[in-house]
Amino acid sequence: MYNLEQSSNEQKTDKQIMTARENVASRLSKLMLSNSNSNSNGSSNSNNGSSAATTAATMSMVQSPTSPGEQSELNQLKRDADPQFSRFADYFVICGLDLDTGLEPDRFAGDNLHCSPLDRAYKSKPLAHYPENVAWNPFDAHGICMLSLPQGLRFRTQKHNIEPKFHSFATTREDGKRCYGFSLVFYEEIRNRNICGAIHTLQSMFITELSNGQQTHSLSRIKQDGPVSRSLPRHFKVAGQAPQSAQSYYDISKDKLYVAKSISLICQAPYAFAAELFLKNLYRCLPRQPGAGISLESYVYNILYEVMLPQPGKSIRVYLPPMEPHLPAIALILQRPALATELPLLDFPLRLLFSYLGVECVIQLLTCVLLESQVLLRSTDYQRLMIVGESITSLLFPFIWPHVYAPILPAALHHFLDAPVPFVMGLHAGCEAAHKIGSEAALCFVDIDKKHIQLPEELPVFPHKMDFMAEIISVLDKFEIERDRAQEPSLKNGYAMRGGADAMISSCTLPNGVQAARRSKERFQQLQETVYTLSGGGGSPAQMPGVDYQPLVAHPSKIDHVPRIADFLRRKGGMRAAQAGGGSPVGSPTLSLSSSPVGIYHDVDAVDGTLPPSRMGSLSRRTEKPNLSAVEQYYQDLRINNSLREIFLNRFAHMFHAYEYFVIYPNQAKDEWLSNRETLQNFDKSSFLSDQPEHHRAFLSRFLESQMFATLIDNKILAMWEPQPDEQLQLFDQRIKLLRRRHGENMICATSYEPCVLSQDSQQRFEKRLNCIDIEVTPPSEILSNRAAYFRSFPLLEKGVLNQECASSNYN
């Protein structure tokens, strides 16, 4: 089990480092661009679209953020900060074919002699990495190469689809901390005659054996887009393979041969969009002919040494490579949520999770992960595996997945699938192991591409599942998320209606489905009697620490009510619209989002609350969905992430809002408790379950036995001795306090479903960070005195300028 004593010591050290970094950050904040301040202030105080457009235009411009003297001080401050926590990226890595060693079969890919040489995996190697090493994250050559090119080294011809593909990956270090990688895989033409001859020779041997009947396996591979070759000899079809197998034939006299190569970033924080934009545009900026632009080394040096991570609760503007070498750099705002008051960073779009799987499959997958089942993901796209893995584990908050986590499982580690422990793993659909998955009773198997989920036996239903789904659907509809709606429950009068059944979608196979009772007319009348009121002191949203509530008012005999979710959300929007018109109720939160730097946040709820349904229908037909740029879509995805994650956090806060009443606190010293905690009972599970609705106990009784829940209780007990408790626990307890203020301190069990009403506060903080930039990083500038005019392939870079941070001073 995880060593909590070691964890507490590490937390103390991290907090001391964080305090020092905050001091440095306060000094860095004083060096912000003066006109950036004026733009930020103007955009935050203005409520018209013109100021938003002005801010967006200013963001896209490349300017020097500081004067030479200020830049010198900025460099000194960056040197004072701990690079382990301040650098955006630790390494830039190039992996591919080593021409010195030649072709080597990938022994981890298994026996692939029955495949054409173009379908076999060969051993890839790290060709270069910059810098050579960083003390806090030693370079793992084998692991990084294995995940940067997870299919091994592959050869292709012009008949294949050789477009570059991006994917992320995650690794867990020995100290338990997670490290992230981002890789762009592309294909380059092979001009080495020895390599071309070797592939041709291997193919000739393969065809000879195939013709002589020595090969019994038919040629198989994943279908690729591209033209079919007509240059195959007749005897090549002896095994009866599909027409697509023509792509696997290499004609040395006619075809061009390409080999896979990757460029990767290894980072401590998962800013996936920035890494993807950097790698894709860096590849596009490769000079293939003489022209304007700066060297590749200049862009890489900037991302390694000049781009800093934002402090908690702060934002930073960085500049990334453009789509074409002659264009100016692309401005992007990176922001980081505040500790203990906001949900942790999630840069992967939850929008895609629900588009891939659908709402009900996501809830079923979440249930399996909460109950610590074995979860296996399958897809033909590595990035899909990563998005689903990162998204579903982020929705566990305040709980943390403590078991094996490998959203991309390399071929060398396929034996991990036999481990009798909980895991979340991902397999590419093309590997042999993905086709040998059995129907184990404890396995949750998710085929992302087919939207199919195979569930473990006797999986309990998630509490308030249908109403939970209805609330999620209302947010997805608000942001117009495209997805398959065929299996979603319909919303009528604000709550879920689906023929009265809490059923699974057709692709979800649950042996014993639990049927939910049809909501009656009497219950709908109970919904209408529910009264929600928001009150509190006046003031601007920035000054409000949270939303203050009056107790819930309902008929005493009708406690079991389900709020009208969609209608309630519209009423919230109506209040905001009224406030924008000048009639702001006392204590009602207000927010002007028209000053967003990209000007795309639309207050859909406010529109819903002020227009009748008939006019809303005509308005939706007239209003077309705006075409967003990649950067604008990124900001919108962060807004969607916040809204959806707040719903999940709200659900856990309702389910466990009385948990601390059942924690059994020790009457011994910390050291003694740590040494004996395995034998101690820390939570009164039977008493907690006795206060829960009977139909929720099946799920809760199993979840209370999980290691995730045990870790939360351990952290709660450790907070007795810690001057600064765990930030995630602080946020969870803060949300629970808000619920108690609403329901009363003595309320133990809440049988009703209540939607989330707190996402607006965190949304305000996010918008403020976008509009008020704290720090601006210097755009990339040339660091080489002489740069090459053009390259035929992605080159190895200059070590001398990328292995030391003072390169810019040496070469400018």
C-alpha positions in Angstrom: 0.0 0.0 0.0 1.0 3.6 -0.5 3.4 4.9 2.2 1.5 7.8 3.7 4.3 8.8 6.0 6.6 9.2 3.0 3.8 11.0 1.2 3.4 13.5 4.0 7.1 14.3 4.0 7.1 14.7 0.3 4.1 17.1 0.6 5.9 19.2 3.2 8.9 19.5 0.9 6.7 20.3 -2.1 4.9 23.0 -0.1 8.1 24.6 0.9 9.2 24.7 -2.7 5.8 26.0 -3.7 6.1 28.9 -1.2 9.5 29.8 -2.7 8.1 29.6 -6.2 5.2 31.9 -5.2 7.7 34.5 -4.0 9.5 34.3 -7.3 6.2 34.5 -9.1 5.3 37.7 -7.3 8.5 39.2 -8.6 7.9 37.8 -12.1 4.4 39.4 -12.2 5.9 42.9 -11.9 7.6 42.4 -15.2 4.5 42.0 -17.3 4.1 43.8 -20.5 2.6 47.3 -19.9 0.3 47.2 -22.9 -0.7 43.7 -21.9 -1.9 45.1 -18.6 -3.9 47.8 -20.4 -5.5 45.3 -22.7 -6.3 43.0 -19.8 -7.9 45.8 -17.8 -9.8 47.0 -20.8 -11.1 43.6 -21.7 -12.2 42.8 -18.1 -14.0 46.1 -17.7 -15.6 46.2 -21.1 -18.8 44.4 -22.0 -18.9 44.9 -25.7 -17.7 42.6 -28.5 -15.2 45.2 -29.9 -13.0 45.0 -26.9 -12.9 41.3 -27.0 -11.9 41.4 -30.7 -9.2 44.0 -29.8 -7.9 41.7 -27.2 -7.9 38.7 -29.5 -6.0 40.7 -32.1 -3.5 41.8 -29.6 -3.0 38.2 -28.5 -2.1 37.1 -32.0 0.6 39.7 -32.4 4.2 38.8 -31.5 5.9 41.5 -29.4 8.8 41.5 -27.1 7.3 41.4 -23.6 10.0 43.3 -21.8 12.8 45.8 -22.3 16.4 44.5 -22.3 16.8 45.4 -18.7 13.6 43.8 -17.6 14.4 40.7 -19.8 17.7 40.3 -17.9 15.8 40.4 -14.6 13.3 38.0 -15.9 16.0 35.5 -16.9 17.5 35.9 -13.4 14.2 35.2 -11.8 13.7 32.1 -13.9 17.1 30.8 -12.8 16.1 31.4 -9.1 12.9 29.3 -9.6 13.2 25.6 -9.2 13.3 24.3 -12.8 11.7 21.0 -11.8 8.4 22.9 -11.2 8.8 25.8 -13.6 9.8 24.3 -16.9 7.1 23.4 -19.4 9.2 20.5 -20.9 12.1 18.4 -19.6 13.2 16.8 -22.8 12.8 17.1 -26.6 13.3 13.6 -28.1 13.8 12.3 -31.7 13.3 8.6 -32.3 13.5 6.6 -35.4 15.8 4.4 -37.6 19.5 4.2 -36.7 21.3 3.9 -40.0 24.4 2.8 -38.2 22.9 -0.3 -36.7 20.5 -1.0 -39.6 17.3 -3.1 -39.4 16.7 -5.0 -36.2 13.5 -7.0 -35.6 11.4 -5.8 -32.6 11.5 -8.9 -30.3 8.7 -7.5 -28.2 6.3 -7.5 -31.2 6.3 -11.3 -31.2 6.7 -13.6 -34.1 5.8 -11.6 -37.2 7.6 -13.6 -39.9 4.2 -14.6 -41.4 3.7 -10.9 -42.3 5.0 -8.9 -45.2 8.2 -6.9 -44.4 6.1 -3.7 -44.6 3.8 -5.1 -41.9 6.5 -6.1 -39.5 7.7 -4.0 -36.6 11.4 -3.2 -36.3 13.4 -1.8 -33.4 13.4 2.0 -33.1 16.0 3.9 -31.2 16.3 7.4 -29.6 18.4 9.3 -32.1 18.8 12.3 -29.9 17.4 14.0 -26.9 17.9 17.5 -25.5 19.2 18.2 -22.9 21.3 15.2 -22.0 19.8 14.7 -18.6 17.8 16.6 -15.9 18.3 15.6 -12.3 14.6 15.4 -11.3 13.6 13.3 -14.3 16.3 10.9 -15.5 16.0 10.1 -19.2 14.5 6.6 -19.8 15.6 5.9 -23.4 13.9 2.5 -23.7 10.6 3.6 -22.2 10.3 6.9 -24.0 11.1 5.3 -27.4 8.7 2.5 -26.8 5.8 4.9 -26.1 6.8 7.5 -28.7 6.6 4.8 -31.4 4.2 2.3 -29.8 3.9 0.3 -32.9 7.6 0.1 -33.4 9.5 1.1 -36.4 7.3 0.7 -39.5 7.9 1.1 -43.2 5.4 2.4 -45.7 5.2 3.3 -49.4 3.3 6.1 -51.2 0.3 3.8 -51.4 -0.3 4.1 -47.6 -1.7 6.9 -45.6 1.5 8.6 -44.2 -0.1 11.7 -42.7 1.5 12.7 -39.4 -0.4 11.5 -36.3 -0.2 12.9 -32.7 -0.7 11.0 -29.5 0.0 11.5 -25.8 1.2 9.0 -23.3 1.7 8.7 -19.5 4.3 6.9 -17.4 4.5 6.4 -13.7 7.9 7.0 -12.1 9.4 5.0 -9.2 8.2 7.7 -6.7 4.6 7.3 -7.9 4.5 10.6 -9.7 3.1 10.7 -13.2 5.1 12.0 -16.2 3.5 12.9 -19.5 4.8 12.5 -23.1 3.5 13.9 -26.4 4.6 12.5 -29.7 4.2 13.3 -33.3 4.8 10.3 -35.6 5.5 11.0 -39.3 7.1 9.2 -42.2 10.2 10.2 -44.1 11.5 8.9 -47.4 14.4 6.4 -47.2 17.2 7.3 -49.6 19.7 4.8 -48.2 20.1 2.1 -50.8 21.2 -0.5 -48.2 17.9 -0.1 -46.3 15.8 -0.2 -49.5 17.7 -3.3 -50.6 17.2 -5.0 -47.3 13.4 -4.5 -47.4 13.4 -5.8 -51.0 15.4 -8.9 -50.1 13.1 -9.7 -47.1 10.1 -9.3 -49.3 11.5 -11.6 -52.0 12.1 -14.3 -49.3 8.6 -13.8 -48.0 7.0 -14.2 -51.4 9.0 -17.3 -52.2 8.0 -19.0 -49.0 4.4 -17.9 -49.6 4.4 -19.3 -53.1 5.9 -22.6 -52.0 3.1 -23.1 -49.5 5.5 -22.8 -46.5 3.4 -20.0 -45.1 -0.1 -21.0 -43.9 -1.1 -17.6 -42.5 -2.8 -15.2 -44.8 -1.4 -11.8 -45.1 -3.3 -9.5 -42.7 -3.1 -5.9 -41.7 -5.3 -2.9 -40.8 -7.0 -1.3 -43.8 -5.3 1.8 -44.9 -6.5 4.5 -47.2 -4.7 4.9 -50.5 -4.6 3.5 -54.0 -4.2 -0.2 -54.7 -1.0 -1.2 -56.5 -1.3 -3.2 -59.8 2.3 -4.2 -59.8 1.9 -7.5 -57.8 3.0 -10.7 -59.4 0.3 -13.3 -59.9 1.7 -15.8 -57.5 1.5 -13.2 -54.7 -2.2 -13.9 -54.5 -1.8 -17.6 -53.7 -2.9 -17.2 -50.1 -6.2 -15.5 -51.1 -5.6 -12.2 -49.3 -7.8 -9.2 -49.5 -7.2 -6.5 -52.2 -5.8 -4.2 -49.5 -2.8 -6.5 -49.2 -1.5 -4.9 -52.4 -0.3 -2.1 -50.2 2.0 -4.4 -48.5 4.1 -5.1 -51.6 7.2 -2.9 -52.2 8.4 -2.6 -55.8 11.9 -1.3 -55.5 11.9 0.0 -59.1 8.7 2.0 -58.8 7.8 2.7 -55.1 9.2 5.2 -52.7 10.0 3.7 -49.3 9.2 5.7 -46.1 10.1 5.0 -42.5 8.5 6.2 -39.2 10.1 8.8 -37.1 8.8 10.7 -34.0 9.5 14.0 -32.3 8.4 14.1 -28.6 8.1 16.3 -25.6 8.5 14.9 -22.1 6.7 17.1 -19.5 5.7 17.2 -15.8 2.3 18.8 -16.4 -0.2 17.6 -19.1 -0.7 20.7 -21.2 -1.7 18.5 -24.1 -3.0 21.1 -26.5 0.1 23.3 -26.3 2.3 20.3 -26.8 0.3 19.1 -29.8 0.3 22.5 -31.4 4.1 22.9 -30.8 5.0 19.5 -32.3 2.7 19.7 -35.4 3.8 23.2 -36.2 7.5 22.5 -35.6 7.2 19.8 -38.1 5.5 22.2 -40.6 8.3 24.7 -39.9 11.0 22.3 -41.1 12.6 24.3 -43.9 12.3 22.2 -47.1 13.5 25.1 -49.3 15.3 28.3 -48.6 13.1 31.0 -47.2 12.1 33.1 -44.2 11.9 31.7 -40.7 14.0 30.8 -37.7 15.9 27.6 -36.9 14.3 24.6 -35.4 16.8 24.9 -32.5 15.3 28.3 -31.7 11.8 26.9 -31.2 13.0 23.9 -29.2 15.2 26.1 -27.0 12.2 28.4 -26.3 10.0 25.5 -25.2 12.7 23.9 -23.1 14.1 26.9 -21.3 12.0 30.0 -21.8 8.4 28.8 -21.5 7.4 28.5 -17.9 4.5 26.7 -16.2 1.9 29.1 -14.8 1.7 29.3 -11.0 -1.5 28.0 -9.3 -4.3 30.5 -9.9 -2.3 32.3 -12.6 -2.0 32.4 -16.4 0.8 32.9 -18.8 1.0 33.8 -22.5 3.4 31.7 -24.6 4.3 31.7 -28.2 4.4 28.5 -30.3 5.6 27.8 -33.8 3.4 29.0 -36.6 1.8 26.8 -39.3 4.2 28.2 -41.9 7.8 29.3 -41.3 7.3 32.9 -42.6 4.3 33.5 -40.3 4.5 35.1 -36.8 4.4 32.8 -33.7 1.0 31.7 -32.4 0.0 33.2 -29.0 -1.6 30.8 -26.5 -2.7 31.3 -22.9 -1.8 28.6 -20.4 -3.7 28.7 -17.1 -3.5 26.7 -14.0 -6.4 26.3 -11.4 -5.8 27.5 -7.9 -5.0 24.9 -5.2 -7.6 24.0 -2.7 -10.3 26.1 -4.4 -10.6 24.8 -7.9 -10.5 21.4 -9.6 -7.0 20.2 -10.7 -5.8 20.8 -14.2 -7.4 18.8 -17.0 -6.2 19.7 -20.5 -7.8 16.8 -22.4 -11.3 17.6 -23.7 -14.1 15.8 -22.0 -16.2 16.8 -25.0 -14.5 14.0 -26.9 -15.0 11.4 -24.1 -18.8 11.8 -24.5 -18.6 12.0 -28.2 -16.7 8.7 -28.4 -18.8 6.7 -25.9 -22.1 8.4 -25.1 -23.4 9.5 -21.8 -24.6 6.2 -20.5 -21.5 4.3 -21.4 -19.4 6.9 -19.6 -21.5 6.5 -16.4 -21.1 2.7 -16.6 -17.3 3.0 -17.2 -17.1 5.4 -14.3 -18.9 2.9 -12.1 -16.4 0.2 -13.0 -13.4 2.4 -12.2 -14.9 3.5 -8.9 -15.4 -0.1 -7.9 -11.7 -0.8 -9.0 -12.5 -3.3 -11.7 -10.0 -4.2 -14.4 -10.6 -1.8 -17.2 -9.3 -2.4 -20.7 -9.7 0.1 -23.5 -9.4 -0.7 -27.2 -9.1 1.6 -30.2 -7.2 2.0 -33.5 -6.2 5.5 -32.4 -3.7 5.9 -29.6 -4.8 9.4 -28.8 -8.4 8.2 -28.2 -7.0 5.7 -25.6 -5.2 8.5 -23.8 -8.2 10.9 -23.9 -10.6 8.3 -22.5 -8.1 7.2 -19.8 -7.2 10.7 -18.7 -10.8 11.9 -18.8 -12.4 9.0 -16.8 -9.7 9.1 -14.1 -10.1 12.9 -13.8 -13.8 12.5 -13.2 -13.0 10.5 -10.0 -12.2 13.6 -8.1 -11.8 13.9 -5.0 -10.7 10.2 -5.3 -7.5 9.2 -7.1 -6.9 6.1 -9.0 -4.1 4.3 -7.0 -3.6 1.2 -9.2 -1.8 0.3 -12.5 -2.5 3.0 -15.1 -1.2 2.5 -18.7 -3.6 4.1 -21.2 -1.2 3.0 -23.9 0.3 -0.4 -23.1 3.3 -1.2 -25.3 3.8 -4.7 -26.7 6.7 -5.3 -24.3 4.3 -5.0 -21.3 1.3 -7.1 -22.6 2.0 -9.6 -19.8 0.7 -7.0 -17.4 -2.8 -8.0 -18.6 -2.5 -11.2 -16.6 -1.9 -9.4 -13.3 -4.7 -10.1 -10.8 -4.9 -6.5 -9.7 -7.1 -3.5 -10.7 -5.8 -1.6 -13.7 -6.8 0.9 -16.4 -5.0 -0.1 -19.6 -5.3 0.7 -23.3 -4.5 -1.6 -26.3 -4.2 -0.7 -29.9 -6.8 -2.6 -32.0 -4.1 -3.8 -34.3 -2.1 -5.8 -31.8 -2.7 -9.5 -31.3 -3.5 -9.2 -27.6 -6.5 -7.0 -28.4 -8.1 -9.9 -30.2 -7.5 -12.4 -27.4 -9.6 -10.7 -24.7 -11.8 -13.1 -22.8 -15.0 -12.5 -20.9 -13.6 -12.4 -17.4 -16.2 -11.7 -14.7 -14.2 -8.8 -13.3 -13.2 -7.2 -16.6 -14.7 -4.0 -18.1 -13.8 -4.0 -21.8 -14.4 -0.8 -23.8 -14.2 -0.7 -27.6 -14.0 3.0 -28.1 -14.4 2.9 -31.9 -17.5 0.8 -31.8 -19.0 2.5 -28.7 -19.3 -0.9 -27.1 -18.8 -1.7 -23.4 -18.7 -5.2 -21.9 -19.4 -4.8 -18.1 -18.4 -7.0 -15.2 -21.0 -9.3 -13.7 -23.3 -8.0 -11.0 -22.3 -4.4 -11.5 -24.5 -2.2 -9.3 -26.3 0.8 -10.6 -24.8 4.2 -9.9 -27.0 6.2 -7.5 -29.5 8.5 -9.2 -28.1 7.3 -12.5 -30.9 8.6 -14.8 -31.1 12.0 -13.2 -27.3 12.2 -13.2 -27.4 11.5 -17.0 -30.1 14.1 -17.5 -28.0 16.8 -15.9 -24.9 15.8 -18.0 -27.0 15.9 -21.2 -28.3 19.4 -20.4 -24.7 20.7 -20.3 -23.8 18.8 -23.4 -26.8 20.3 -25.2 -25.9 23.8 -23.9 -22.5 23.6 -25.5 -23.9 21.8 -28.6 -21.7 18.8 -28.3 -22.1 16.5 -31.2 -22.7 12.9 -30.2 -25.0 9.9 -30.8 -28.3 10.8 -29.1 -30.2 7.7 -30.0 -29.6 6.0 -26.7 -30.0 9.0 -24.4 -33.0 9.5 -22.1 -35.3 12.3 -23.2 -35.8 15.3 -20.9 -39.4 16.2 -20.1 -40.2 19.0 -17.6 -36.6 19.0 -16.6 -36.1 15.3 -15.6 -35.3 12.1 -17.3 -37.9 10.0 -19.1 -37.1 6.8 -20.8 -40.0 4.5 -20.7 -39.7 4.1 -17.0 -36.6 1.9 -17.2 -33.1 2.6 -15.9 -31.8 0.5 -18.8 -28.5 0.1 -20.4 -27.8 1.1 -24.0 -27.8 -1.8 -26.5 -24.1 -2.2 -26.5 -23.9 -2.4 -22.7 -24.3 -6.0 -21.5 -25.4 -6.1 -17.9 -26.8 -9.5 -16.8 -29.2 -8.2 -14.2 -30.5 -4.8 -15.2 -32.2 -2.8 -12.4 -35.6 -1.3 -13.4 -36.4 2.2 -12.1 -40.0 3.1 -11.3 -41.9 5.4 -13.6 -42.2 8.9 -12.4 -45.8 9.6 -11.6 -48.0 12.7 -11.9 -47.9 13.1 -8.1 -44.1 13.2 -8.1 -44.1 15.9 -10.8 -46.3 17.9 -8.5 -43.7 17.5 -5.8 -41.1 18.9 -8.2 -43.2 22.0 -8.7 -43.4 22.5 -4.9 -39.6 22.6 -4.6 -38.3 26.1 -3.9 -34.7 27.1 -4.7 -33.5 30.5 -3.5 -30.1 32.1 -3.8 -29.1 34.8 -1.3 -26.1 36.5 0.1 -24.2 39.8 0.4 -23.8 42.1 -2.5 -20.7 42.7 -4.3 -18.9 41.8 -7.4 -18.3 38.2 -8.4 -14.6 38.4 -7.8 -15.3 39.4 -4.2 -17.7 36.5 -3.6 -16.0 33.4 -2.0 -18.9 31.2 -3.0 -22.7 31.0 -3.3 -24.7 31.4 -0.2 -27.9 29.3 0.2 -31.1 29.4 2.1 -32.4 26.0 3.3 -34.4 23.9 0.9 -38.1 24.4 1.3 -40.5 21.5 0.4 -43.5 19.8 1.8 -42.5 17.7 4.9 -44.2 14.6 3.6 -42.6 14.9 0.1 -38.8 14.8 0.8 -38.1 12.4 -2.0 -38.2 14.9 -4.9 -36.2 15.2 -8.1 -35.4 18.8 -9.1 -36.3 20.0 -12.5 -32.7 20.1 -13.8 -33.0 21.9 -17.1 -35.7 24.3 -15.9 -33.5 25.2 -12.9 -30.5 25.8 -15.1 -32.6 28.1 -17.3 -33.8 30.0 -14.2 -30.1 30.6 -13.3 -29.5 32.0 -16.8 -32.6 34.1 -16.5 -31.2 35.7 -13.3 -27.9 36.5 -15.1 -29.8 38.0 -18.0 -31.9 40.2 -15.6 -28.7 41.3 -13.9 -27.2 42.3 -17.2 -30.2 44.4 -17.7 -29.7 46.3 -14.5 -32.1 44.6 -12.2 -29.7 42.4 -10.3 -31.1 40.7 -7.3 -29.2 41.0 -4.0 -26.5 38.4 -3.8 -27.1 36.9 -7.2 -23.9 36.1 -9.0 -23.2 38.1 -12.1 -20.7 37.6 -14.8 -20.0 39.4 -18.0 -18.3 37.0 -20.5 -18.3 39.2 -23.5 -14.8 40.3 -22.6 -13.4 36.9 -23.1 -10.1 37.2 -25.1 -11.6 35.0 -27.8 -15.1 36.3 -27.6 -16.9 33.0 -28.1 -18.5 32.2 -24.7 -22.2 32.4 -25.2 -24.5 32.5 -22.2 -27.0 30.0 -23.5 -28.8 29.8 -20.2 -29.5 33.5 -20.2 -31.0 33.2 -23.7 -33.1 30.3 -22.6 -34.4 32.2 -19.6 -35.6 35.2 -21.5 -37.2 33.8 -24.6 -40.3 31.6 -24.9 -39.9 28.1 -26.3 -41.4 29.0 -29.7 -39.0 31.8 -30.2 -36.1 29.7 -28.9 -36.8 27.2 -31.7 -36.8 29.8 -34.4 -33.7 31.4 -32.9 -31.8 28.1 -32.9 -32.6 27.6 -36.5 -31.3 31.0 -37.5 -28.2 30.9 -35.3 -25.4 28.8 -36.8 -22.7 27.3 -34.7 -19.6 29.5 -35.0 -16.5 28.2 -36.7 -13.8 28.3 -34.0 -10.1 28.3 -34.5 -8.0 25.6 -32.8 -7.0 28.0 -30.0 -10.6 29.2 -29.5 -11.8 25.6 -29.4 -9.2 24.9 -26.8 -10.5 27.6 -24.5 -14.1 26.4 -25.1 -13.1 22.9 -24.2 -11.7 24.1 -20.9 -15.1 25.7 -20.2 -16.8 22.5 -21.1 -14.4 20.6 -18.8 -15.2 22.9 -15.9 -19.0 22.6 -16.3 -18.9 18.8 -16.6 -16.4 18.2 -13.8 -18.3 20.3 -11.4 -21.4 18.1 -12.0 -19.4 15.0 -11.0 -17.9 16.7 -8.0 -21.3 17.8 -6.9 -22.6 14.3 -7.2 -19.8 12.9 -4.9 -20.4 15.8 -2.5 -24.1 14.8 -2.2 -23.3 11.1 -1.8 -20.6 11.6 0.9 -21.6 15.0 2.5 -21.9 13.3 5.9 -18.8 11.1 5.7 -16.8 12.9 8.3 -19.4 12.0 11.0 -18.4 8.3 10.5 -14.6 8.7 10.5 -13.1 7.0 13.5 -10.3 9.3 14.6 -7.4 7.7 16.5 -6.5 8.5 20.0 -2.8 7.9 19.5 0.2 9.8 18.1 0.8 10.1 14.4 3.8 7.7 14.2 2.0 5.0 16.2 -1.1 5.3 14.0 1.0 5.1 10.8 2.6 1.9 11.9 -0.7 0.3 13.0 -3.2 1.8 10.6 -3.5 -1.5 8.6 -5.1 -3.2 11.6 -7.3 -0.2 12.6 -10.8 0.5 11.5 -11.0 4.1 10.3 -14.6 4.4 9.1 -17.9 3.2 10.5 -19.2 1.6 7.2 -22.2 -0.2 8.7 -23.6 3.0 10.3 -23.0 5.0 7.1 -24.8 2.5 5.0 -27.7 2.3 7.3 -28.4 6.0 6.7 -28.4 5.6 2.9 -31.3 4.7 0.6 -31.7 1.0 0.3 -31.3 1.0 -3.5 -28.0 2.9 -3.3 -26.4 0.4 -0.8 -25.3 -2.1 -3.4 -23.0 0.4 -5.0 -21.9 2.2 -1.8 -21.1 -1.0 0.1 -18.6 -2.0 -2.5 -17.1 1.4 -3.0 -16.5 1.8 0.7 -14.1 -1.2 0.4 -12.1 0.4 -2.3 -8.5 1.7 -1.9 -9.6 5.0 -3.3 -12.1 5.6 -0.5 -9.6 4.3 2.1 -7.0 6.8 0.9 -9.5 9.6 1.3 -10.2 8.6 4.9 -6.5 8.3 5.6 -5.9 11.8 4.3 -8.8 13.0 6.5 -7.2 11.5 9.6 -3.7 12.8 8.6 -5.2 16.3 8.4 -5.4 16.2 12.3 -1.6 16.5 12.4 -0.9 18.4 9.2 -0.8 22.3 9.3 -1.7 22.3 5.6 -4.1 19.5 4.7 -4.3 17.9 1.3 -5.6 20.5 -1.3 -8.0 18.0 -2.9 -9.5 17.1 0.5 -9.8 20.8 1.3 -11.8 21.5 -1.8 -14.1 18.5 -1.2 -14.7 19.5 2.4 -15.4 23.1 1.3 -18.1 21.9 -1.1 -19.6 19.8 1.6 -19.8 22.8 4.0 -21.8 24.7 1.4 -24.3 21.8 1.2 -24.7 21.8 5.0 -25.4 25.5 5.0 -28.2 24.7 2.6 -29.7 21.7 4.2 -28.7 22.3 7.8 -25.9 20.8 9.9 -27.9 17.9 11.2 -28.9 16.5 7.9 -27.4 13.1 7.4 -29.0 11.6 4.3 -30.3 13.4 1.2 -32.5 11.1 -0.9 -33.3 13.7 -3.5 -31.3 14.6 -6.6 -30.0 18.1 -6.8 -28.1 19.6 -9.7 -24.8 21.5 -9.5 -25.1 25.2 -9.0 -21.5 26.1 -8.2 -19.8 25.9 -11.6 -20.4 29.6 -12.2 -17.9 30.6 -9.5 -15.0 28.5 -11.0 -16.1 29.7 -14.5 -15.5 33.3 -13.3 -12.0 32.6 -12.1 -11.2 30.9 -15.4 -12.4 33.8 -17.5 -10.5 36.2 -15.3 -7.3 34.3 -15.9 -7.9 34.5 -19.7 -8.5 38.2 -19.6 -5.8 39.2 -17.1 -2.5 37.6 -18.1 0.0 37.4 -15.3 3.2 36.7 -17.3 4.1 36.8 -20.9 7.0 34.7 -22.2 9.4 36.0 -24.8 8.6 34.8 -28.3 11.1 32.5 -30.0 14.1 34.3 -31.5 17.1 33.0 -33.5 19.8 31.5 -31.4 22.1 30.3 -34.2 24.5 32.5 -36.0 24.2 30.4 -39.2 21.2 28.2 -39.9 20.8 25.6 -42.6 18.8 26.8 -45.6 16.7 23.6 -45.9 16.5 19.9 -45.0 15.2 16.8 -46.7 14.2 15.2 -43.4 13.9 16.2 -39.8 17.5 16.6 -38.7 19.4 16.1 -35.5 19.7 19.4 -33.7 22.7 21.3 -32.4 23.6 19.9 -29.0 25.7 22.8 -28.0 22.8 25.2 -27.9 20.2 22.9 -26.5 22.1 21.3 -23.6 22.6 24.5 -21.7 20.2 27.2 -20.7 22.6 30.1 -21.5 22.5 29.3 -25.2 20.7 32.5 -26.2 23.3 34.7 -24.5 26.1 32.8 -26.3 24.6 33.0 -29.7 22.9 36.4 -29.8 
